Structure formats: C-alpha cells, structure tokens
C-alpha cells in the first residue's frame, strides 16, 4: 500500500473518530433537567383530547346514551380547560424566569465590557 493511501485512510479514521466521540464528550446538552410539570401537563392535555375523541366515537356508533355523552364530555372539556389554563400559567412563569436570566446575563456582559 502506498504512503498517500495510508495518510488518506488515517485522516479519514481520525475524522470519523472525532465525529463519533464528540457527542460523548459534550455533555452540556444533557445537563438540563427536564421540566416535569410541563411534561405532566402536556400528557394530561393529550390524554384528555384522546378521551374526548373516543367518547365522540362511542356516541357516534351508538355505544353510549346521549345523556352519558353530554355529561362525560362536559366533564372532560372542563378538565381540559383547567389543564390548558395551567399550561398557560406555567408558560408565563417560564418566560418570566427566562427574561430574568437574560437580563442578568446582559448586565454581566455590560459590567465586563465596561471594565
């Protein structure tokens, strides 16, 4: 085998190795803790929507009475509305926290720049 072919092969091996190892070394993207409250609210929202769709299918096929359908759907819609309201409140809190963090970082950069 010729020396240029060995050098090209070695270079490719190093590049591929770097591409494979880099994500393993960069753990910063995995340090963020998941927002458990947000995940819970999103799961509740999805479950409620699924329950409403299933209920409507059952009513359309005649498996349940109109009275049961009306009462159950109203209960699910109210539960969904509360969940959506909680999602909005949680999002507002997250935005406020993010704004405060951004302002803090901007202030630190200004102090560094002025020094």
MOPAC internal coordinates of N, CA, C and O (Angstrom, degrees):
PM7 1SCF
backbone

  N    0.0000 0     0.00 0     0.00 0    0    0    0
  C    1.4442 1     0.00 0     0.00 0    1    0    0
  C    1.5276 1   107.79 1     0.00 0    2    1    0
  O    1.2310 1   120.64 1   -37.68 1    3    2    1
  N    1.3014 1   116.38 1   142.32 1    3    2    1
  C    1.4603 1   120.44 1  -177.17 1    5    3    2
  C    1.5289 1   111.54 1   -82.30 1    6    5    3
  O    1.2310 1   121.06 1   -20.99 1    7    6    5
  N    1.2996 1   115.58 1   159.01 1    7    6    5
  C    1.4677 1   121.95 1  -178.50 1    9    7    6
  C    1.5324 1   111.46 1   -64.85 1   10    9    7
  O    1.2310 1   118.14 1   137.26 1   11   10    9
  N    1.3329 1   121.15 1   -42.74 1   11   10    9
  C    1.4734 1   119.66 1   177.60 1   13   11   10
  C    1.5292 1   112.70 1   -60.77 1   14   13   11
  O    1.2310 1   120.30 1   142.11 1   15   14   13
  N    1.3266 1   117.04 1   -37.89 1   15   14   13
  C    1.4630 1   119.68 1   178.52 1   17   15   14
  C    1.5226 1   110.33 1   -65.73 1   18   17   15
  O    1.2310 1   119.92 1   140.03 1   19   18   17
  N    1.3293 1   117.76 1   -39.97 1   19   18   17
  C    1.4617 1   121.24 1   177.12 1   21   19   18
  C    1.5283 1   111.61 1   -63.90 1   22   21   19
  O    1.2310 1   120.58 1   138.43 1   23   22   21
  N    1.3267 1   116.49 1   -41.57 1   23   22   21
  C    1.4675 1   120.28 1   179.02 1   25   23   22
  C    1.5251 1   111.35 1   -64.97 1   26   25   23
  O    1.2310 1   120.43 1   138.05 1   27   26   25
  N    1.3224 1   116.78 1   -41.95 1   27   26   25
  C    1.4692 1   120.23 1   178.26 1   29   27   26
  C    1.5307 1   109.75 1   -64.08 1   30   29   27
  O    1.2310 1   120.38 1   135.94 1   31   30   29
  N    1.3166 1   116.88 1   -44.06 1   31   30   29
  C    1.4632 1   120.60 1   178.63 1   33   31   30
  C    1.5091 1   112.27 1   -62.66 1   34   33   31
  O    1.2310 1   120.52 1   137.16 1   35   34   33
  N    1.3064 1   116.61 1   -42.84 1   35   34   33
  C    1.4644 1   121.24 1   178.86 1   37   35   34
  C    1.5275 1   111.17 1   -64.73 1   38   37   35
  O    1.2310 1   120.51 1   139.31 1   39   38   37
  N    1.3282 1   116.64 1   -40.69 1   39   38   37
  C    1.4642 1   121.31 1   177.95 1   41   39   38
  C    1.5225 1   110.73 1   -62.62 1   42   41   39
  O    1.2310 1   120.60 1   134.50 1   43   42   41
  N    1.3280 1   116.47 1   -45.50 1   43   42   41
  C    1.4683 1   120.21 1   178.16 1   45   43   42
  C    1.5264 1   111.19 1   -62.28 1   46   45   43
  O    1.2310 1   120.40 1   138.89 1   47   46   45
  N    1.3071 1   116.84 1   -41.11 1   47   46   45
  C    1.4594 1   121.10 1   178.73 1   49   47   46
  C    1.5235 1   111.41 1   -61.75 1   50   49   47
  O    1.2310 1   120.47 1   137.26 1   51   50   49
  N    1.3178 1   116.71 1   -42.74 1   51   50   49
  C    1.4739 1   120.87 1   178.82 1   53   51   50
  C    1.5253 1   110.70 1   -65.23 1   54   53   51
  O    1.2310 1   119.98 1   136.76 1   55   54   53
  N    1.3328 1   117.65 1   -43.24 1   55   54   53
  C    1.4672 1   121.00 1   179.78 1   57   55   54
  C    1.5262 1   111.59 1   -63.79 1   58   57   55
  O    1.2310 1   120.68 1   135.17 1   59   58   57
  N    1.3073 1   116.31 1   -44.83 1   59   58   57
  C    1.4675 1   119.85 1   179.48 1   61   59   58
  C    1.5258 1   110.08 1   -65.50 1   62   61   59
  O    1.2310 1   120.26 1   138.63 1   63   62   61
  N    1.3132 1   117.10 1   -41.37 1   63   62   61
  C    1.4627 1   120.40 1   177.12 1   65   63   62
  C    1.5164 1   112.06 1   -60.88 1   66   65   63
  O    1.2310 1   120.46 1   139.21 1   67   66   65
  N    1.3384 1   116.72 1   -40.79 1   67   66   65
  C    1.4636 1   120.59 1   178.66 1   69   67   66
  C    1.5222 1   110.86 1   -64.76 1   70   69   67
  O    1.2310 1   120.14 1   139.88 1   71   70   69
  N    1.3293 1   117.33 1   -40.12 1   71   70   69
  C    1.4631 1   120.77 1   179.03 1   73   71   70
  C    1.5249 1   111.90 1   -65.59 1   74   73   71
  O    1.2310 1   120.48 1   145.71 1   75   74   73
  N    1.3133 1   116.69 1   -34.29 1   75   74   73
  C    1.4588 1   120.34 1  -179.43 1   77   75   74
  C    1.5263 1   111.22 1   -77.88 1   78   77   75
  O    1.2310 1   119.88 1   140.59 1   79   78   77
  N    1.3139 1   117.84 1   -39.41 1   79   78   77
  C    1.4615 1   121.99 1  -174.56 1   81   79   78
  C    1.5275 1   112.34 1   -80.55 1   82   81   79
  O    1.2310 1   119.65 1   150.19 1   83   82   81
  N    1.3120 1   118.27 1   -29.81 1   83   82   81
  C    1.4680 1   121.71 1  -174.88 1   85   83   82
  C    1.5284 1   113.23 1   -55.20 1   86   85   83
  O    1.2310 1   118.49 1   130.36 1   87   86   85
  N    1.3387 1   120.49 1   -49.64 1   87   86   85
  C    1.4725 1   118.44 1   179.00 1   89   87   86
  C    1.5219 1   113.11 1   -62.64 1   90   89   87
  O    1.2310 1   120.71 1   150.14 1   91   90   89
  N    1.3220 1   116.24 1   -29.86 1   91   90   89
  C    1.4597 1   118.55 1   179.34 1   93   91   90
  C    1.5223 1   111.93 1   -70.73 1   94   93   91
  O    1.2310 1   120.49 1   148.22 1   95   94   93
  N    1.3152 1   116.66 1   -31.78 1   95   94   93
  C    1.4648 1   121.00 1   179.90 1   97   95   94
  C    1.5219 1   112.40 1   -82.06 1   98   97   95
  O    1.2310 1   120.20 1   151.71 1   99   98   97
  N    1.3344 1   117.22 1   -28.29 1   99   98   97
  C    1.4593 1   121.67 1  -177.87 1  101   99   98
  C    1.5250 1   109.32 1   -89.90 1  102  101   99
  O    1.2310 1   120.57 1   -90.51 1  103  102  101
  N    1.3075 1   116.51 1    89.49 1  103  102  101
  C    1.4559 1   121.96 1  -177.66 1  105  103  102
  C    1.5272 1   112.72 1   -92.02 1  106  105  103
  O    1.2310 1   119.39 1  -178.98 1  107  106  105
  N    1.3223 1   118.76 1     1.02 1  107  106  105
  C    1.4613 1   120.60 1  -176.13 1  109  107  106
  C    1.5196 1   112.13 1   -62.70 1  110  109  107
  O    1.2310 1   120.06 1   148.06 1  111  110  109
  N    1.3141 1   117.49 1   -31.94 1  111  110  109
  C    1.4599 1   119.63 1  -179.37 1  113  111  110
  C    1.5288 1   111.79 1   -72.42 1  114  113  111
  O    1.2310 1   120.09 1   162.56 1  115  114  113
  N    1.3206 1   117.43 1   -17.44 1  115  114  113
  C    1.4549 1   121.22 1  -178.95 1  117  115  114
  C    1.5224 1   112.44 1   -98.68 1  118  117  115
  O    1.2310 1   119.87 1   176.58 1  119  118  117
  N    1.3284 1   117.85 1    -3.42 1  119  118  117
  C    1.4582 1   120.99 1  -177.74 1  121  119  118
  C    1.5164 1   112.75 1   -77.49 1  122  121  119
  O    1.2310 1   119.97 1   155.81 1  123  122  121
  N    1.3098 1   117.66 1   -24.19 1  123  122  121
  C    1.4531 1   120.85 1  -178.56 1  125  123  122
  C    1.5271 1   109.58 1   -67.99 1  126  125  123
  O    1.2310 1   121.14 1   -49.54 1  127  126  125
  N    1.3191 1   115.42 1   130.46 1  127  126  125
  C    1.4535 1   119.92 1   179.40 1  129  127  126
  C    1.5205 1   109.23 1   -81.90 1  130  129  127
  O    1.2310 1   120.00 1   -40.33 1  131  130  129
  N    1.3158 1   117.60 1   139.67 1  131  130  129
  C    1.4589 1   119.82 1   179.95 1  133  131  130
  C    1.5301 1   110.50 1   -68.45 1  134  133  131
  O    1.2310 1   120.85 1   -31.99 1  135  134  133
  N    1.2969 1   115.98 1   148.01 1  135  134  133
  C    1.4574 1   121.35 1   178.16 1  137  135  134
  C    1.5309 1   107.74 1   -83.61 1  138  137  135
  O    1.2310 1   121.00 1   -82.07 1  139  138  137
  N    1.3244 1   115.68 1    97.93 1  139  138  137
  C    1.4596 1   121.72 1  -173.78 1  141  139  138
  C    1.5277 1   110.79 1   -66.53 1  142  141  139
  O    1.2310 1   120.30 1   141.60 1  143  142  141
  N    1.3245 1   117.04 1   -38.40 1  143  142  141
  C    1.4706 1   120.02 1   179.62 1  145  143  142
  C    1.5198 1   110.08 1   -62.90 1  146  145  143
  O    1.2310 1   120.40 1   134.38 1  147  146  145
  N    1.3251 1   116.85 1   -45.62 1  147  146  145
  C    1.4614 1   120.71 1   179.46 1  149  147  146
  C    1.5238 1   110.96 1   -61.84 1  150  149  147
  O    1.2310 1   120.17 1   134.84 1  151  150  149
  N    1.3212 1   117.29 1   -45.16 1  151  150  149
  C    1.4640 1   120.55 1   179.58 1  153  151  150
  C    1.5237 1   111.07 1   -61.75 1  154  153  151
  O    1.2310 1   120.48 1   140.57 1  155  154  153
  N    1.3168 1   116.69 1   -39.43 1  155  154  153
  C    1.4632 1   121.02 1   178.84 1  157  155  154
  C    1.5294 1   111.15 1   -64.61 1  158  157  155
  O    1.2310 1   120.74 1   135.34 1  159  158  157
  N    1.3255 1   116.19 1   -44.66 1  159  158  157
  C    1.4680 1   119.76 1   179.50 1  161  159  158
  C    1.5189 1   111.72 1   -64.80 1  162  161  159
  O    1.2310 1   120.17 1   139.56 1  163  162  161
  N    1.3184 1   117.28 1   -40.44 1  163  162  161
  C    1.4679 1   120.52 1   178.70 1  165  163  162
  C    1.5273 1   111.23 1   -65.66 1  166  165  163
  O    1.2310 1   120.75 1   142.08 1  167  166  165
  N    1.3223 1   116.18 1   -37.92 1  167  166  165
  C    1.4644 1   120.22 1   177.01 1  169  167  166
  C    1.5142 1   110.69 1   -65.43 1  170  169  167
  O    1.2310 1   120.26 1   136.14 1  171  170  169
  N    1.3379 1   117.12 1   -43.86 1  171  170  169
  C    1.4614 1   120.85 1   177.21 1  173  171  170
  C    1.5183 1   110.95 1   -59.16 1  174  173  171
  O    1.2310 1   120.68 1   135.46 1  175  174  173
  N    1.3382 1   116.30 1   -44.54 1  175  174  173
  C    1.4607 1   120.24 1   179.65 1  177  175  174
  C    1.5301 1   111.03 1   -59.23 1  178  177  175
  O    1.2310 1   120.65 1   133.66 1  179  178  177
  N    1.3141 1   116.35 1   -46.34 1  179  178  177
  C    1.4635 1   120.39 1  -179.66 1  181  179  178
  C    1.5229 1   111.63 1   -64.35 1  182  181  179
  O    1.2310 1   120.72 1   139.18 1  183  182  181
  N    1.3303 1   116.23 1   -40.82 1  183  182  181
  C    1.4717 1   119.98 1   178.67 1  185  183  182
  C    1.5196 1   111.77 1   -63.84 1  186  185  183
  O    1.2310 1   120.37 1   138.29 1  187  186  185
  N    1.3175 1   116.91 1   -41.71 1  187  186  185
  C    1.4567 1   120.58 1  -179.96 1  189  187  186
  C    1.5233 1   110.60 1   -64.60 1  190  189  187
  O    1.2310 1   120.37 1   136.53 1  191  190  189
  N    1.3174 1   116.90 1   -43.47 1  191  190  189
  C    1.4651 1   119.74 1   178.08 1  193  191  190
  C    1.5247 1   111.03 1   -61.33 1  194  193  191
  O    1.2310 1   120.31 1   139.33 1  195  194  193
  N    1.3191 1   117.01 1   -40.67 1  195  194  193
  C    1.4644 1   120.93 1   178.12 1  197  195  194
  C    1.5248 1   110.73 1   -64.21 1  198  197  195
  O    1.2310 1   120.35 1   137.13 1  199  198  197
  N    1.3282 1   116.94 1   -42.87 1  199  198  197
  C    1.4659 1   120.56 1   178.48 1  201  199  198
  C    1.5253 1   111.40 1   -62.06 1  202  201  199
  O    1.2310 1   120.24 1   139.04 1  203  202  201
  N    1.3183 1   117.14 1   -40.96 1  203  202  201
  C    1.4686 1   120.01 1   179.05 1  205  203  202
  C    1.5232 1   110.45 1   -64.75 1  206  205  203
  O    1.2310 1   120.24 1   135.70 1  207  206  205
  N    1.3240 1   117.15 1   -44.30 1  207  206  205
  C    1.4640 1   119.99 1   178.67 1  209  207  206
  C    1.5270 1   111.61 1   -63.05 1  210  209  207
  O    1.2310 1   120.13 1   138.25 1  211  210  209
  N    1.3217 1   117.36 1   -41.75 1  211  210  209
  C    1.4682 1   120.95 1   177.53 1  213  211  210
  C    1.5187 1   110.98 1   -63.83 1  214  213  211
  O    1.2310 1   120.69 1   139.41 1  215  214  213
  N    1.3203 1   116.28 1   -40.59 1  215  214  213
  C    1.4567 1   120.89 1   178.72 1  217  215  214
  C    1.5245 1   110.71 1   -62.79 1  218  217  215
  O    1.2310 1   120.54 1   136.31 1  219  218  217
  N    1.3209 1   116.58 1   -43.69 1  219  218  217
  C    1.4650 1   120.30 1   178.99 1  221  219  218
  C    1.5273 1   111.50 1   -64.89 1  222  221  219
  O    1.2310 1   120.13 1   142.82 1  223  222  221
  N    1.3164 1   117.37 1   -37.18 1  223  222  221
  C    1.4662 1   120.58 1   176.06 1  225  223  222
  C    1.5272 1   110.98 1   -64.35 1  226  225  223
  O    1.2310 1   120.97 1   136.18 1  227  226  225
  N    1.3372 1   115.75 1   -43.82 1  227  226  225
  C    1.4646 1   119.65 1   178.99 1  229  227  226
  C    1.5207 1   111.02 1   -62.20 1  230  229  227
  O    1.2310 1   120.02 1   140.06 1  231  230  229
  N    1.3135 1   117.56 1   -39.94 1  231  230  229
  C    1.4616 1   120.87 1   178.82 1  233  231  230
  C    1.5277 1   110.88 1   -68.06 1  234  233  231
  O    1.2310 1   120.55 1   138.48 1  235  234  233
  N    1.3197 1   116.55 1   -41.52 1  235  234  233
  C    1.4676 1   120.45 1  -179.14 1  237  235  234
  C    1.5249 1   111.66 1   -64.54 1  238  237  235
  O    1.2310 1   119.98 1   148.81 1  239  238  237
  N    1.3225 1   117.65 1   -31.19 1  239  238  237
  C    1.4647 1   120.35 1   179.68 1  241  239  238
  C    1.5213 1   112.42 1   -90.61 1  242  241  239
  O    1.2310 1   120.09 1   179.00 1  243  242  241
  N    1.3369 1   117.43 1    -1.00 1  243  242  241
  C    1.4600 1   121.03 1   176.14 1  245  243  242
  C    1.5184 1   114.04 1    82.25 1  246  245  243
  O    1.2310 1   119.25 1  -163.08 1  247  246  245
  N    1.2953 1   119.03 1    16.92 1  247  246  245
  C    1.4667 1   121.99 1  -179.76 1  249  247  246
  C    1.5238 1   112.49 1   -76.56 1  250  249  247
  O    1.2310 1   120.16 1   155.77 1  251  250  249
  N    1.3401 1   117.29 1   -24.23 1  251  250  249
  C    1.4650 1   121.25 1  -178.69 1  253  251  250
  C    1.5202 1   109.25 1  -129.33 1  254  253  251
  O    1.2310 1   121.37 1   -21.29 1  255  254  253
  N    1.3282 1   114.98 1   158.71 1  255  254  253
  C    1.4616 1   119.99 1  -179.62 1  257  255  254
  C    1.5233 1   111.01 1   -80.15 1  258  257  255
  O    1.2310 1   121.52 1   -17.46 1  259  258  257
  N    1.3214 1   114.69 1   162.54 1  259  258  257
  C    1.4642 1   119.61 1  -179.88 1  261  259  258
  C    1.5214 1   110.98 1   -65.34 1  262  261  259
  O    1.2310 1   120.05 1   142.17 1  263  262  261
  N    1.3263 1   117.51 1   -37.83 1  263  262  261
  C    1.4593 1   121.55 1  -179.46 1  265  263  262
  C    1.5374 1   110.36 1   -63.22 1  266  265  263
  O    1.2310 1   120.24 1   133.15 1  267  266  265
  N    1.3395 1   117.14 1   -46.85 1  267  266  265
  C    1.4645 1   120.78 1   178.56 1  269  267  266
  C    1.5232 1   110.19 1   -63.15 1  270  269  267
  O    1.2310 1   120.72 1   137.10 1  271  270  269
  N    1.3334 1   116.23 1   -42.90 1  271  270  269
  C    1.4614 1   121.01 1  -179.70 1  273  271  270
  C    1.5266 1   110.84 1   -59.30 1  274  273  271
  O    1.2310 1   120.36 1   132.65 1  275  274  273
  N    1.3162 1   116.91 1   -47.35 1  275  274  273
  C    1.4644 1   121.37 1  -177.81 1  277  275  274
  C    1.5233 1   111.21 1   -62.41 1  278  277  275
  O    1.2310 1   120.63 1   132.40 1  279  278  277
  N    1.3312 1   116.39 1   -47.60 1  279  278  277
  C    1.4619 1   119.79 1  -178.76 1  281  279  278
  C    1.5289 1   111.82 1   -64.94 1  282  281  279
  O    1.2310 1   120.62 1   133.19 1  283  282  281
  N    1.3187 1   116.41 1   -46.81 1  283  282  281
  C    1.4645 1   120.31 1  -177.29 1  285  283  282
  C    1.5181 1   111.20 1   -66.51 1  286  285  283
  O    1.2310 1   120.52 1   139.72 1  287  286  285
  N    1.3462 1   116.61 1   -40.28 1  287  286  285
  C    1.4678 1   120.04 1  -179.77 1  289  287  286
  C    1.5251 1   110.35 1   -65.06 1  290  289  287
  O    1.2310 1   120.54 1   138.31 1  291  290  289
  N    1.3301 1   116.58 1   -41.69 1  291  290  289
  C    1.4588 1   120.01 1   178.97 1  293  291  290
  C    1.5323 1   110.46 1   -61.91 1  294  293  291
  O    1.2310 1   120.09 1   138.27 1  295  294  293
  N    1.3278 1   117.43 1   -41.73 1  295  294  293
  C    1.4620 1   121.46 1   178.12 1  297  295  294
  C    1.5247 1   110.62 1   -61.99 1  298  297  295
  O    1.2310 1   120.35 1   135.49 1  299  298  297
  N    1.3297 1   116.94 1   -44.51 1  299  298  297
  C    1.4601 1   120.78 1  -179.45 1  301  299  298
  C    1.5284 1   112.01 1   -67.19 1  302  301  299
  O    1.2310 1   120.45 1   141.40 1  303  302  301
  N    1.3334 1   116.74 1   -38.60 1  303  302  301
  C    1.4635 1   120.04 1   179.08 1  305  303  302
  C    1.5288 1   110.38 1   -65.12 1  306  305  303
  O    1.2310 1   119.89 1   138.16 1  307  306  305
  N    1.3246 1   117.81 1   -41.84 1  307  306  305
  C    1.4631 1   120.98 1   177.61 1  309  307  306
  C    1.5355 1   110.92 1   -64.20 1  310  309  307
  O    1.2310 1   121.01 1   138.34 1  311  310  309
  N    1.3239 1   115.68 1   -41.66 1  311  310  309
  C    1.4719 1   119.72 1   177.70 1  313  311  310
  C    1.5265 1   110.13 1   -63.84 1  314  313  311
  O    1.2310 1   120.43 1   139.50 1  315  314  313
  N    1.3208 1   116.79 1   -40.50 1  315  314  313
  C    1.4618 1   120.92 1   177.58 1  317  315  314
  C    1.5169 1   111.97 1   -64.52 1  318  317  315
  O    1.2310 1   120.59 1   140.38 1  319  318  317
  N    1.3305 1   116.48 1   -39.62 1  319  318  317
  C    1.4601 1   120.08 1   179.31 1  321  319  318
  C    1.5300 1   110.78 1   -64.14 1  322  321  319
  O    1.2310 1   120.49 1   138.91 1  323  322  321
  N    1.3423 1   116.67 1   -41.09 1  323  322  321
  C    1.4738 1   119.96 1   176.91 1  325  323  322
  C    1.5223 1   111.03 1   -63.35 1  326  325  323
  O    1.2310 1   120.46 1   139.72 1  327  326  325
  N    1.3140 1   116.72 1   -40.28 1  327  326  325
  C    1.4623 1   120.60 1   179.73 1  329  327  326
  C    1.5217 1   110.50 1   -65.37 1  330  329  327
  O    1.2310 1   120.23 1   136.72 1  331  330  329
  N    1.3235 1   117.16 1   -43.28 1  331  330  329
  C    1.4681 1   120.40 1   177.96 1  333  331  330
  C    1.5275 1   111.29 1   -63.76 1  334  333  331
  O    1.2310 1   120.45 1   142.07 1  335  334  333
  N    1.3185 1   116.75 1   -37.93 1  335  334  333
  C    1.4617 1   120.33 1   177.54 1  337  335  334
  C    1.5292 1   110.31 1   -64.21 1  338  337  335
  O    1.2310 1   120.34 1   138.12 1  339  338  337
  N    1.3314 1   116.96 1   -41.88 1  339  338  337
  C    1.4617 1   120.70 1   177.85 1  341  339  338
  C    1.5237 1   110.72 1   -64.66 1  342  341  339
  O    1.2310 1   120.31 1   142.40 1  343  342  341
  N    1.3352 1   117.01 1   -37.60 1  343  342  341
  C    1.4651 1   120.53 1   176.31 1  345  343  342
  C    1.5255 1   110.84 1   -62.52 1  346  345  343
  O    1.2310 1   120.34 1   137.43 1  347  346  345
  N    1.3319 1   116.95 1   -42.57 1  347  346  345
  C    1.4619 1   120.36 1   178.29 1  349  347  346
  C    1.5228 1   111.36 1   -63.00 1  350  349  347
  O    1.2310 1   120.34 1   136.26 1  351  350  349
  N    1.3338 1   116.95 1   -43.74 1  351  350  349
  C    1.4615 1   120.72 1   179.38 1  353  351  350
  C    1.5299 1   110.71 1   -63.77 1  354  353  351
  O    1.2310 1   120.77 1   138.44 1  355  354  353
  N    1.3201 1   116.13 1   -41.56 1  355  354  353
  C    1.4673 1   120.31 1   179.68 1  357  355  354
  C    1.5243 1   110.50 1   -65.20 1  358  357  355
  O    1.2310 1   120.51 1   139.63 1  359  358  357
  N    1.3188 1   116.63 1   -40.37 1  359  358  357
  C    1.4667 1   120.39 1   178.98 1  361  359  358
  C    1.5235 1   110.55 1   -64.72 1  362  361  359
  O    1.2310 1   120.48 1   139.62 1  363  362  361
  N    1.3291 1   116.70 1   -40.38 1  363  362  361
  C    1.4669 1   120.30 1   179.35 1  365  363  362
  C    1.5257 1   110.41 1   -63.44 1  366  365  363
  O    1.2310 1   120.51 1   139.31 1  367  366  365
  N    1.3365 1   116.62 1   -40.69 1  367  366  365
  C    1.4639 1   120.21 1   177.72 1  369  367  366
  C    1.5278 1   110.58 1   -64.05 1  370  369  367
  O    1.2310 1   120.81 1   138.32 1  371  370  369
  N    1.3211 1   116.06 1   -41.68 1  371  370  369
  C    1.4645 1   120.02 1  -179.74 1  373  371  370
  C    1.5153 1   111.07 1   -63.87 1  374  373  371
  O    1.2310 1   120.45 1   139.23 1  375  374  373
  N    1.3231 1   116.75 1   -40.77 1  375  374  373
  C    1.4663 1   120.98 1   179.59 1  377  375  374
  C    1.5239 1   109.80 1   -65.51 1  378  377  375
  O    1.2310 1   120.18 1   138.93 1  379  378  377
  N    1.3316 1   117.27 1   -41.07 1  379  378  377
  C    1.4573 1   120.93 1   179.23 1  381  379  378
  C    1.5257 1   110.24 1   -63.32 1  382  381  379
  O    1.2310 1   120.40 1   136.12 1  383  382  381
  N    1.3314 1   116.83 1   -43.88 1  383  382  381
  C    1.4643 1   120.28 1   178.47 1  385  383  382
  C    1.5274 1   110.66 1   -63.82 1  386  385  383
  O    1.2310 1   120.35 1   139.72 1  387  386  385
  N    1.3238 1   116.94 1   -40.28 1  387  386  385
  C    1.4627 1   121.20 1   179.46 1  389  387  386
  C    1.5183 1   110.27 1   -65.85 1  390  389  387
  O    1.2310 1   119.80 1   137.63 1  391  390  389
  N    1.3280 1   117.99 1   -42.37 1  391  390  389
  C    1.4611 1   120.99 1   177.33 1  393  391  390
  C    1.5269 1   111.07 1   -59.94 1  394  393  391
  O    1.2310 1   120.58 1   136.79 1  395  394  393
  N    1.3317 1   116.50 1   -43.21 1  395  394  393
  C    1.4611 1   120.36 1   179.87 1  397  395  394
  C    1.5295 1   110.47 1   -63.61 1  398  397  395
  O    1.2310 1   120.43 1   139.45 1  399  398  397
  N    1.3195 1   116.78 1   -40.55 1  399  398  397
  C    1.4618 1   120.47 1   178.68 1  401  399  398
  C    1.5271 1   111.35 1   -64.78 1  402  401  399
  O    1.2310 1   120.37 1   137.66 1  403  402  401
  N    1.3227 1   116.90 1   -42.34 1  403  402  401
  C    1.4629 1   120.95 1   178.65 1  405  403  402
  C    1.5188 1   110.55 1   -63.19 1  406  405  403
  O    1.2310 1   120.10 1   134.59 1  407  406  405
  N    1.3187 1   117.42 1   -45.41 1  407  406  405
  C    1.4674 1   121.36 1   179.19 1  409  407  406
  C    1.5262 1   111.19 1   -60.83 1  410  409  407
  O    1.2310 1   120.82 1   139.85 1  411  410  409
  N    1.3380 1   116.03 1   -40.15 1  411  410  409
  C    1.4591 1   120.19 1   178.53 1  413  411  410
  C    1.5258 1   110.51 1   -63.30 1  414  413  411
  O    1.2310 1   120.17 1   135.50 1  415  414  413
  N    1.3177 1   117.28 1   -44.50 1  415  414  413
  C    1.4598 1   120.73 1  -179.63 1  417  415  414
  C    1.5290 1   111.59 1   -67.14 1  418  417  415
  O    1.2310 1   120.10 1   142.27 1  419  418  417
  N    1.3269 1   117.42 1   -37.73 1  419  418  417
  C    1.4621 1   120.74 1   177.11 1  421  419  418
  C    1.5232 1   110.02 1   -63.73 1  422  421  419
  O    1.2310 1   120.32 1   137.20 1  423  422  421
  N    1.3334 1   116.99 1   -42.80 1  423  422  421
  C    1.4603 1   120.54 1   178.37 1  425  423  422
  C    1.5225 1   110.85 1   -62.16 1  426  425  423
  O    1.2310 1   120.17 1   138.14 1  427  426  425
  N    1.3363 1   117.28 1   -41.86 1  427  426  425
  C    1.4743 1   120.04 1   177.91 1  429  427  426
  C    1.5165 1   111.29 1   -63.29 1  430  429  427
  O    1.2310 1   120.09 1   139.57 1  431  430  429
  N    1.3230 1   117.43 1   -40.43 1  431  430  429
  C    1.4765 1   120.36 1   178.57 1  433  431  430
  C    1.5299 1   111.07 1   -65.95 1  434  433  431
  O    1.2310 1   120.45 1   142.03 1  435  434  433
  N    1.3167 1   116.74 1   -37.97 1  435  434  433
  C    1.4590 1   119.24 1   178.37 1  437  435  434
  C    1.5303 1   111.48 1   -65.17 1  438  437  435
  O    1.2310 1   121.21 1   139.85 1  439  438  437
  N    1.3386 1   115.30 1   -40.15 1  439  438  437
  C    1.4656 1   119.55 1   178.75 1  441  439  438
  C    1.5245 1   109.33 1   -63.87 1  442  441  439
  O    1.2310 1   119.93 1   136.26 1  443  442  441
  N    1.3217 1   117.74 1   -43.74 1  443  442  441
  C    1.4690 1   121.25 1   178.66 1  445  443  442
  C    1.5137 1   111.14 1   -63.40 1  446  445  443
  O    1.2310 1   120.85 1   139.16 1  447  446  445
  N    1.3292 1   115.98 1   -40.84 1  447  446  445
  C    1.4744 1   120.46 1  -177.52 1  449  447  446
  C    1.5265 1   110.38 1   -67.93 1  450  449  447
  O    1.2310 1   120.30 1   141.47 1  451  450  449
  N    1.3331 1   117.02 1   -38.53 1  451  450  449
  C    1.4581 1   120.52 1  -178.93 1  453  451  450
  C    1.5203 1   112.13 1   -73.77 1  454  453  451
  O    1.2310 1   120.18 1   154.51 1  455  454  453
  N    1.3250 1   117.27 1   -25.49 1  455  454  453
  C    1.4729 1   120.00 1  -177.56 1  457  455  454
  C    1.5038 1   113.84 1   -73.91 1  458  457  455
  O    1.2310 1   120.10 1   180.00 1  459  458  457

